[in-house]
């Protein structure tokens, strides 16, 4: 193929992507009575107990909200409900062939790592497994708009960092982080995005998607000895910090402080996407690190301070976490952010702007 025709194909693909983003219903105006906390009861995955065959707590998202409501920090009517991502929305990043592959229950079962899903009719898989994920994708994409308007946004879900445009895996079916960034490029006129990925696992999905894109800077702090062991994707990390199995809280937080200092010197973002996995918790069977619940709260506080002090809009995604205690730890951390005035959970009265 000649360079000219190759360039023309790229231009056509970009024009189509732009059209899809501009036609999307995922961005909508959120009234001031709502706080930039995004959640839907349809995030939670529950079907005949099959979800319990994976170590991930697939009711985590709802439990976080119940803790926040119980503590009086959140009122359900002030939470933002996102719109489910459509096929056209997903095609902004994903190929037709990848989305078509999800019509096979076997393929979905391998991505979500729950073998019995392979035996279910695909219509049920779409409704009970993929619909919740698509709703969370809508939440992550909307979070960028809210963060630009309000300074911060938390999607109580999302962070599917093992999924790239062509491949899912590790319980990640859709590339919500990559989608969010492309929407921000077009709809928010943002041209520099920093991903701070502090899930215990390497974020190989977004690393592959932005391997050649200098508009995206990736700080990934991960355990190098666990899944996904994606050595090709590691080449595309701009600032990699390896934290080996058994790393404890103080060492972890010291490494994070240093990484943030380095990142600030290397890149000046207009948006920060924070992948806040809690699988770094002491006792997590997959993360294998030894970070205390207070350490998680300190970690989250450091990221919010980093963004607040530089006046950079920040999105937080809850990502991985494989213990029942994760939901309470996340809720406690959000309460801490509110107590430290790093987020404002108070909505404006109806009628006020």
N, C-alpha and C positions, 0 to 999 in steps of 0.2 A: 504494500500500500504506500502511495506517495505521501510525503510530509504534508502537502496541502490538503489531501482528502482526509488524512488522519486528524489534522487540525480542525477541519470542518465538522467531522464526526464529534470531536470533543466539544466544539461550540454548540452543536445541536443538543448534545446530552446536557450541557450546562443550561441551555435555554429551557429545556423541558423540565429540569430540576427546579429552576427558578419559577416556572409557571405553576408547578405543583405546589411549591411553598406559598406562593402568593394566592393560590386558590383554596388553600387549606382553611378548615374551620377550627383548627386547634388553638389558634390565638383568638381570644375574645376579651372584651373589656370586663374587668372585675370591679364591682362597686366597692367604695371605701369601707363599707360595713364588714367586708371580708378581710381576713388577715392572709398574708402570703404563705399559708400552710395548705398544701394540696393533698387531698385524699378522697378516695371513694370506697364505699363498703364493698364494691366489686373488685377491689385489689386482691382480697383474700381468696386463696385457692382451697376449695374443700370439695371432695368428691368421693364418697363411699370409703373414706379413710385411706385411699390410695396415696394421698399426698404425704401421709406419715411414713412412707417407704423411703423418702429422701430426708437427709438430716436437716435440711433447711426448714425453718419454722414458717410455713406458708400462711399462717394466720398472724404473723408478727405485726403486720402493718395495722390491722385493726386493734390489736392489743396495745400498741403504742398510743393510739388515739384514746382508747379507754383509760389508760393510765393518766394521760394529760387531762382528760375530762374529769376524772375522779379527783385530781389535784386542784381542779378549779382554774387551770391555766388555759383551757380551751373550751369553747362552746361550739358544738357541732354546726350550728347555723352560721358561724363565721368562717368555716372552712371552705376552701375553694374545691369544687368538684370538676375534674377535667373531662374533656371529651375523648372518646376512644379514637385512637389513630386508625384511619382507613387504609385500604390497600394503596391508594394514591399517595397518602402521607408516607407510608413505609417505603414506597418506591423512590423517594427522595435519596435514600441511601442503598436500600436492598435491591437486588436484581429480581426480575420476574422469576427466574429459575429457582432462586433461593426461596422466595415466598411460595412458589408452587410445591416445593419439597415439603412444606409444612402441611400439605394436604395428605401426607402419609403419617399415620399415627405412629408407625415404627420410627420414622425420622424424629418426630417430636419426642418420643420416649427416650431416644438416645441423647438429645439435647438437654432434656430436663432430668435425665439420669434416674428415671422411674420406669423400669422395664414393663410392668403391667399396663402402662398407658398404650403400649403397642397393640393390645388386644381390644381397645375401645374403638367404637365407630368414630370416624374423624369429626362428624358433626358434634359429638359430645366433647371431643378434645378441643375443638374450636371454642365451644361455649364455656367449658369448665376450666380450661388451662390457658388457651391463647387469648381469649377475651380479657381476663384480668391483666395479662401482660400488656396488651394493646392499650388498655386504660391507663396503666402506669406510664407507658411511653407518652401518651397524651399529657400526663402530669409533668413529666420531665421537660417536654418541649415548652409547655406553657410557663414553667418555672423561670425560664430565661426572660420572658416578657415581664413577669411580675418582679423579678430581681432588678431589672433595668428601671422599673417604675418606683419600687419601694426600697431598693438597696439590698434586699435579700429575699430568698424564697426557699422553703423546704418542701420537697416532694417526699411524703412519707411512703416511699417506694422507689422503684427505679434503681439505676446504677448497674445495668446489665453489661458489665465491662468485658465479658468474654466473647460477646457477639460482635462480629464485623459484618461488612456488607454481604459477604458470601458464605458465612459460616457461623452457626450457633454452637453453644457448648457450655458446660458448667452451670446449668440452670438458667442460661441467658439465651432467650429466643430472638429478641429484637435489639438492635444497636441504638438504644435510646440516647446515649451520650453523643454519638456521631450525628444522629438526627437533630438533636437539640442545637448543636453547633451550626449545622447548615441552615437551620431556620433563623438562628441569631445573625448569621452572616447577611442573609437577605432581608429579613423583616426588621431587624434592629440596627442595621448598618454598623455592626460590630466586625472588626477585622483582626482582633488579637484575643485569643482565648487561652487561658491556662487551665489545664486539668490537674488537680491535686488528688491523686488516687492513693488513699490510705487503707483500702481493703487489704487484708493479709495476702491476697492473691494478686499476681501480676495482671494488669489490665490490658491483655493482649489484643482485645477486639478493637478498641479505639486506637491502639498503637499501630495496628495494620491499616486502619482506615485513614489515618493522617500521617502515614509514613513519609510522604513527600510534601507535606503541607506546612510551610513555615509560619502560617498564621496561628498554628496550635502548638503550645509548649506543654510537654507532659512531664510532671514530677510524679514518679511512681515509687512508693516505699512499700516493699513487698518481701515476703519470705521466698528466697530463691529455690528452696528445696521441696516445694509443694506444687501442685497443679497451678498453671497449665504447662510449666517448663517449656515455654515457647521462646526458643533462643533466637529465632528470626525476628520476632516482634521486639525483643529486648534491644535490638540494634536501633530501634526508632524511639527509645525513651531519651528525652533530652536531659533529664536529671534522675538517674536511678539510685535508689538507696536500698541496699539489701539488709534485711533484718532477719537473722537466722533463727531457726527454731529455738525456743527457750529464752529469747530476748525479753527482759523485764522492763517495767514501766520507766524508770529513770533513764536508762540507756536509750530507750525508744524516744522519749520526749526530747532528750539532748540531740539525738540525730535529726529529729524533726526541726528543732530550732535552727540547726546549722543549715539544713536543706532549704528552709524558707529564706534564710539570709542569702544563700547562693542564688536561688530562683529569682529573687527580687533584682539582683544585679544583672541577671541574664535576660530578663523579659519584662515587658511592661503591659500587662493584660488590661483589656476593657471588660472582661467577664471572667470570673473564676467558677469552674465546676468542681465541686468537692465531693468525691466518692467516699462516703464515710462508713465503710464496712465495719461491723463490730465483731468480725471473726478474728480480731487480734486479742480478744478477751482471754484471760487465763482460763484454761479448761476447754476452750473451743477445740473440738476434735479434728478440724480441718486446718485451722490457721496455725496452730502449734506455737503461738506466742504466749507471753505471760503478762499481759497488760491488765491492770486493775480497772474496775468500773470508774473510780475517780480519775484514773489515767485517761480513759476515753473522754470524760468530761473536759479534762485539761487539753487534750488533743483538739477537740472540737472548738474549744474556746480560742486556742492559738490560731486556728484557721480563720475564725470569724474576726478576730482582732487584726490579723494580717490584712484581710479585705477591708475592714472598717477604717483602719488607719490610713489606707491608701485610697479610700472612697471608690472601691471597685465593687460592682454588683456581684453577689455571691449566690450560687445555687448549692444546696446540700441534698444529696441522695443517700438513702439508707443502705443500699447495697447488701453485701453478704453478712452473715451472722447465724451460727448454727446451734445456738443453745437457747432454751426457753427464756433464759434470763436476759437475752439481748433486748427484748422489747422494753423492759423496765429500765435498762441502762440507757437506751436511746431517749426514752421519755425524760429520765433524770437529767440527761445532758441538755435537752431542749429547755427544761426548767431552769437549769444553771445559766444557759445563754440569756434567758429572759431576765433572771435575777441580776445578771451582770450588765443589763441594758444593751446587750449586743444584738438582740432582736426585740421588737415591740409586738407583743401578742394582743394588744388592745386595739379593737376596731373602733372606727369613728361612728358616732351615733347616726342612725338613719336620717338622711336629709342633709347631713353635713358633708362638706367636701374639703 
